[in-house]
Amino acid sequence: MVQVAEHAGAARSEDPADELLRSFGRQVKILRERAGLTQAALAPRLGYSEAQIAAIEQGRRIPRPETIDNLDNLLEGGGLLLAMKRAVALTRYPAFFRDAARIEEEAVEFHAYAVLAVPGLLQTEEYARTMFTVWRPRRREDEIEQMVAARMARHGIYERKPAPTLSFVIEESVLERSVLERPFGGTDVLRGQLEHMLLVAENPHVEIQVMPTRVVDHAGADGPFTMMTPEGGEQVAYVESQANGRVITKRESVRGFAVRYGILRAQALSPAESVRHIEKLLQGDL
């Protein structure tokens, strides 16, 4: 899995995460000075440059989870930095997605209906990078790399134990449009993406279904959505559009999403049929 990016994101002057990162940086500086170390002396112990240490202390760089572990150990933080580890990790994500990210991290069930692109939890690094690159307005390279790494970090959900239950219903047009009409990233990226989906589909806790375009009675007319159930909690729905996201907790509304998702799964190809469909795409003129 790709390591978490350490570049601070784009201009986020109004993002509340900025103050959290600055606060974390101040704690690092206090502990470093207490230990009698300069930034130059600490840097090689972490495999960093002096400038990178300065960026962390100034809240301009998001440290990796393992970097926080090492900092707390090297500076004898006594768990002070570790206490901020999860909160710092969440700053990797756009502000509108953080509430959903918190739920996703502890979800025992995750279900997604996708209509425009391959769901983030199924994307390869190359596909994700292409998606972020074509967005407008254009993003800087460091922004794109941070976003890609944050998306890849979400794939840790597959390594959790006990394993959560995951399912995806993906419109056929997402796959065929990518192959035939809108070749994001080129042939190699697309082939890698489809092959990756087949590998993920081998996971006994994951089911991927393709929704045929020919389906007339369609339960997904209102667009894409995600459903998650946190451990010991109530199921919630999440909807996202145009860089805005909303977690829905009202039971009646969530029940409606659950009903629609159940119908979508019934209307879609079975998991086995869906695998064969993706295999046929790979065997074609891709």
C-alpha positions in Angstrom: 0.0 0.0 0.0 1.3 3.5 -0.8 2.6 5.4 2.1 0.6 8.4 3.3 1.6 11.6 1.6 3.4 14.1 3.8 2.9 17.2 1.7 0.5 19.7 3.1 -2.4 20.2 0.9 -3.5 23.1 -1.3 -4.2 26.5 0.1 -6.5 25.6 3.0 -6.5 28.9 4.9 -10.0 28.3 6.3 -9.6 24.6 7.0 -9.8 23.9 10.7 -7.2 21.2 10.2 -4.6 23.9 9.7 -4.7 24.8 13.4 -4.5 21.1 14.4 -1.4 20.7 12.3 0.2 23.8 13.7 -0.7 22.6 17.2 1.0 19.2 16.5 4.0 21.0 15.1 4.3 23.1 18.3 4.2 20.0 20.4 7.0 18.4 18.3 9.1 21.6 18.7 8.6 21.7 22.4 9.6 18.0 22.8 12.6 18.4 20.4 13.9 21.4 22.4 13.4 19.6 25.7 15.5 16.7 24.3 18.2 19.2 23.4 18.1 18.5 19.7 18.2 20.9 16.8 16.1 20.3 13.7 19.4 19.3 11.9 20.2 16.7 14.6 16.7 15.2 14.6 16.3 15.0 10.8 18.7 12.1 10.0 17.2 10.0 12.9 13.9 10.1 11.0 15.5 9.9 7.5 14.3 13.5 6.8 15.9 16.7 5.8 16.1 19.7 8.2 13.6 21.5 5.9 11.1 18.7 6.3 11.4 18.8 10.1 10.8 22.5 9.9 7.8 22.0 7.8 6.3 19.6 10.3 6.9 22.0 13.2 5.3 24.8 11.2 2.2 22.8 10.4 3.0 22.8 6.7 3.6 19.1 6.3 1.3 16.2 7.3 3.5 13.5 9.0 3.0 9.8 8.2 1.5 7.7 11.0 4.9 5.9 11.4 6.7 9.2 11.6 4.5 10.2 14.5 5.4 6.9 16.2 9.1 7.5 15.7 8.8 11.1 16.9 7.1 10.2 20.1 9.7 7.5 20.7 12.8 9.6 19.8 11.6 12.7 21.7 10.2 10.7 24.7 6.8 12.1 24.2 5.2 9.6 26.5 2.2 9.2 24.1 1.6 12.9 23.7 2.1 12.8 20.0 0.4 9.5 19.6 -2.7 10.9 21.1 -3.0 13.2 18.1 -2.1 10.5 15.6 -5.7 9.7 14.3 -6.7 13.4 14.2 -3.6 14.3 12.2 -4.2 11.4 9.8 -7.7 12.7 9.0 -6.2 16.0 7.8 -5.1 14.1 4.7 -8.7 14.2 3.5 -10.8 17.2 2.2 -12.7 18.8 5.0 -16.1 17.7 3.5 -15.0 14.1 3.6 -13.6 13.8 7.1 -16.8 12.9 8.9 -17.3 10.1 6.4 -13.6 9.0 6.8 -14.0 8.6 10.5 -17.0 6.3 10.0 -15.3 4.4 7.2 -12.3 3.7 9.4 -14.4 1.7 11.8 -17.1 0.4 9.5 -18.1 -3.2 9.7 -20.2 -2.8 6.5 -19.5 -0.6 3.5 -21.7 -0.5 0.4 -21.3 1.9 -2.5 -23.2 2.7 -5.7 -21.1 4.4 -8.4 -22.3 6.0 -11.6 -19.4 8.2 -12.8 -16.1 6.7 -11.8 -14.7 3.6 -10.2 -15.2 3.9 -6.4 -12.2 5.2 -4.4 -11.8 1.9 -2.5 -11.4 0.1 -5.8 -9.1 2.6 -7.5 -5.5 1.9 -8.4 -2.9 4.5 -7.6 -2.6 5.3 -11.4 -6.4 5.6 -11.9 -6.7 7.9 -8.9 -3.9 10.1 -10.0 -5.4 10.4 -13.4 -8.8 11.4 -11.9 -7.3 14.0 -9.7 -5.1 15.3 -12.6 -8.1 16.0 -14.9 -10.1 17.9 -12.3 -10.6 21.6 -12.9 -9.4 24.0 -11.7 -6.0 22.3 -12.0 -4.2 21.2 -8.8 -0.5 21.4 -8.1 1.6 18.3 -8.2 2.0 18.2 -4.4 -1.7 18.5 -4.0 -2.4 15.6 -6.4 0.2 13.4 -4.7 -1.3 14.1 -1.3 -4.8 13.3 -2.5 -3.6 10.1 -4.2 -1.8 8.9 -1.1 -4.8 9.7 1.1 -7.0 7.6 -1.2 -4.6 4.7 -1.2 -4.4 4.9 2.6 -8.2 4.2 2.7 -7.4 0.8 1.2 -6.2 -0.3 4.6 -9.9 -1.3 5.2 -9.1 -4.6 3.3 -6.4 -5.5 5.9 -8.6 -5.0 9.0 -9.4 -7.9 11.2 -12.1 -8.9 11.6 -12.7 -8.1 7.9 -15.6 -5.7 7.1 -18.2 -6.6 4.5 -17.9 -4.6 1.4 -20.0 -4.4 -1.7 -20.0 -2.2 -4.8 -22.6 -1.7 -7.5 -21.0 0.0 -10.5 -22.8 1.3 -13.6 -21.7 -0.6 -16.7 -21.2 2.8 -18.4 -18.4 3.6 -15.9 -16.3 0.6 -17.2 -17.3 0.8 -20.8 -17.1 4.5 -21.0 -13.6 4.3 -19.6 -12.6 1.7 -22.1 -14.4 3.0 -25.2 -15.1 6.7 -24.9 -13.1 8.4 -22.1 -9.8 6.5 -21.7 -8.6 8.0 -18.4 -4.9 7.6 -18.2 -4.6 5.5 -21.4 -4.7 1.7 -22.0 -2.2 0.7 -19.4 -4.0 2.6 -16.6 -7.4 1.1 -17.6 -6.1 -2.4 -17.9 -4.5 -2.1 -14.5 -7.7 -0.8 -13.0 -9.8 -3.6 -14.4 -7.3 -6.3 -13.4 -7.2 -4.8 -9.9 -11.0 -5.0 -9.6 -10.8 -8.7 -10.5 -8.2 -9.2 -7.8 -10.3 -7.4 -5.2 -13.3 -9.4 -6.2 -11.4 -12.6 -5.1 -11.6 -11.4 -1.5 -14.4 -13.4 0.2 -15.6 -10.3 2.0 -16.0 -8.2 -1.1 -18.7 -8.4 -3.8 -18.6 -6.3 -7.0 -21.6 -6.0 -9.2 -22.0 -4.4 -12.6 -25.3 -2.6 -13.3 -26.2 -3.2 -17.0 -27.1 -0.1 -19.0 -30.0 -2.0 -20.5 -31.9 -2.1 -17.2 -35.1 0.0 -17.6 -36.6 -0.1 -14.2 -33.7 1.5 -12.4 -33.5 2.3 -8.6 -30.5 4.6 -8.8 -32.0 7.6 -10.6 -31.1 9.9 -7.7 -27.4 9.3 -8.2 -24.4 7.7 -6.3 -24.3 7.1 -2.6 -22.5 5.1 0.0 -23.8 3.3 3.1 -21.7 2.5 6.1 -22.3 0.8 9.5 -19.8 1.6 12.2 -19.0 -1.0 14.8 -21.7 -0.9 17.5 -23.5 2.0 15.7 -26.4 2.7 13.4 -26.1 2.6 9.6 -25.5 5.9 7.9 -25.6 7.1 4.3 -23.1 9.4 2.6 -23.7 11.5 -0.5 -21.1 13.6 -2.3 -21.2 16.0 -5.3 -19.0 18.8 -6.5 -16.6 18.7 -3.6 -19.4 18.7 -1.0 -20.3 15.7 1.1 -22.9 15.0 3.7 -23.4 12.2 6.2 -27.0 11.3 6.7 -28.1 9.8 10.0 -31.9 10.3 10.1 -33.2 6.7 10.3 -36.1 7.2 7.8 -33.7 8.7 5.2 -31.1 6.0 5.7 -33.8 3.3 5.4 -34.7 4.7 2.0 -31.1 4.4 0.9 -31.0 0.9 2.2 -34.1 -0.1 0.2 -32.7 1.5 -3.0 -29.4 -0.3 -2.6 -31.1 -3.6 -2.1 -33.1 -3.1 -5.3 -30.0 -2.0 -7.1 -28.2 -5.2 -6.2 -31.1 -7.3 -7.4 -31.2 -5.4 -10.7 -27.4 -5.7 -11.3 -25.5 -8.6 -12.6 -24.5 -11.2 -10.0 -21.0 -11.0 -8.6 -20.0 -14.0 -10.8 -21.6 -12.5 -13.9 -19.9 -9.2 -13.1 -16.5 -10.8 -13.0 -17.1 -12.4 -16.3 -18.2 -9.0 -17.7 -14.9 -7.4 -16.6 -12.9 -10.3 -18.0 -14.6 -9.8 -21.4 -13.6 -6.1 -21.3 -10.0 -7.1 -20.7 -10.1 -9.7 -23.5 -11.5 -7.1 -26.0 -9.7 -4.3 -27.7 -8.5 -2.5 -24.6 
